[in-house]
C-alpha cells in the first residue's frame, strides 16, 4: 500500500483551511483569533492576549486571500521543508509569523486589526532568498516576486505591509542563523 509522506507544510495548510471553514460557520471566531491590538481601549494583544501573535495565521479575509496564502505556503514551504527538515521549517514559519505580528503592532500607530498568514509566508520568501542558491532556486526571480507582492499590497490597500516586512526579516534572519548552526 502507498504511504504518503507526512509533511509539515501540508499539515499547516490543512489546519489553516480547517480554521477558515470554522470561521465561515461562526464569524466570531475570526474576531477571537485575529491580530488585534488596541492600546487605547486595552483590547487584544494590548490586554495580554499574546496568543493572537500566532493565531492570526488561522484567519483570512476571504477565499481569495486564503487561496493565495495557501498556494504560496505550498510552493515555498515544500522546498524549504525539504532543505531544512520539518522541525527547522516550522521554526522558520513560526518565528516569521511572530516577527511579522510584532512588526505590525510596533510600527502601527494605535489600533491594529490584521488577519492572515502573510507574515509567515513572507518569512518563507526571506528563507528562500537566503538558502536559494544552495537548493537550486533562482534568487533573482524570488526577489522580483517579493517586490511584486509588496507593490500589490500598496496598490490594493488594506494589506498589512508591516507584517510582511517583519516576516520577511524574521524568516531571513532565522534561516541565516540556522545555516550557521546546522549543516545544510
Residue pairs with C-beta under 8 A, 6 or more apart in sequence:
7 78
7 81
7 86
8 77
8 81
8 86
8 89
8 90
8 93
9 73
9 74
9 77
9 78
9 81
9 89
10 74
12 73
12 77
12 93
13 70
13 73
13 74
13 77
15 58
16 57
16 58
16 60
16 66
16 69
16 70
16 73
16 117
17 66
17 70
19 29
19 33
19 58
19 59
20 58
20 59
20 60
20 66
22 29
23 29
23 30
23 33
23 59
23 60
30 59
30 115
33 52
33 55
33 56
33 58
33 59
34 52
34 55
34 56
34 59
34 113
34 114
34 115
35 44
35 45
35 52
35 53
35 56
35 101
35 104
35 105
35 112
35 113
35 114
35 115
35 163
36 43
36 44
36 45
36 49
36 52
36 112
36 113
36 114
37 43
37 44
37 45
37 46
37 52
37 105
37 108
37 111
37 112
38 44
38 46
38 110
38 111
38 112
39 46
39 110
40 110
40 111
44 52
44 112
45 52
45 53
45 105
45 112
52 101
53 97
53 98
53 101
53 102
54 94
54 97
54 98
54 101
56 97
56 101
56 114
56 115
56 116
56 117
56 119
57 97
57 116
57 117
57 119
57 120
58 117
59 115
59 116
60 66
60 69
60 115
60 116
60 117
61 115
61 116
61 158
65 115
65 116
69 116
69 117
69 118
69 121
72 121
72 124
73 117
73 120
73 121
73 124
76 121
76 124
76 125
76 127
76 128
77 89
77 93
77 124
79 128
79 135
79 137
80 89
80 92
80 124
80 127
80 128
80 131
81 89
82 135
83 131
83 134
83 135
83 184
84 92
84 131
84 178
84 182
84 184
88 178
88 182
91 174
91 178
92 123
92 124
92 127
92 171
92 174
92 175
92 178
93 120
93 123
93 124
94 120
95 123
95 170
95 171
95 174
96 119
96 120
96 122
96 123
96 124
96 126
96 127
96 167
96 168
96 170
96 171
96 174
97 117
97 119
97 120
97 123
97 167
98 170
99 119
99 123
99 166
99 167
99 169
99 170
99 171
99 173
100 118
100 119
100 120
100 122
100 123
100 163
100 164
100 165
100 166
100 167
100 170
101 114
101 119
101 163
101 166
102 166
103 119
103 162
103 163
103 165
103 166
103 167
103 169
104 112
104 114
104 119
104 160
104 162
104 163
104 166
105 112
106 162
107 162
107 166
108 162
114 160
114 163
116 160
116 163
118 159
118 160
118 163
118 164
118 167
119 160
119 163
119 164
119 166
119 167
119 170
120 167
120 171
121 167
122 146
122 149
122 163
122 164
122 165
122 167
122 168
122 171
123 167
123 168
123 170
123 171
123 172
123 174
124 171
125 142
125 145
125 146
125 149
125 168
125 171
126 167
126 168
126 169
126 170
126 171
126 172
126 173
126 175
127 171
127 172
127 174
127 175
128 137
128 139
128 142
129 139
129 142
129 143
129 146
129 172
130 172
130 175
130 176
130 179
131 137
131 175
131 179
131 184
132 138
132 139
132 142
133 139
134 184
146 168
149 164
150 161
150 164
150 165
152 159
153 159
153 160
153 161
153 164
154 161
178 184
